[in-house]
């Protein structure tokens, strides 16, 4: 079970949009629509942002959106805000029950 | 509100074992899968394994097979993760996290994390 591939870091200015990619294989991201995204601030537990590739849980801002094409999923954050500065992780099922995380992406808001 | 409360920090010597608990409250414990995820200092999240609290069956990541044991006590709605043969690179924050199939099997509730330090 290899980790999904994410860029180590991305950055953007307030108000801009950024996209974080999450590349897996035909055995995980490409085979399941169970990709989810999490936001983690330092010292805190992760928070669910997106599930089933594109869905937002209740209470999550509409500025967060997800998509997928082939073996690559993406998280887009529009209208960047200072509080969006955090680490972001994708995850996918790699069988009916086992999971794999991405390596994480550090978002810096300039 | 629905919550997972984990046991406190641990300091262990190399070769020892550690057992972390995760007390679930305000939901039907046996109806939701429970996972264990760890995060080494400055590193990313790593999936360790899953237990179905109702049936008790478990699956662990290949990396931890033979070293991790996940159990549960339905009478106290508590899940446990025991890791044996500790090494220095097992130093990490260990999280329990619930998944909900209503949310595509995503982690919707997390414990606060338990810091495990392995040092001689």
Interface residues (C-beta under 8 A of the other chain):
Chain A: X1 X3 X33 X34 X36 X38 X40 X45 X46 X48 X51 X52 X55 X57 X87 X89 X91 X93 X97 X98 X99 X100 X101 X102 X103 X104
Chain B: X35 X37 X44 X45 X46 X47 X50 X59 X61 X62 X63 X95 X97 X103 X104 X105 X106 X107 X108 X110 X111 X112 X113
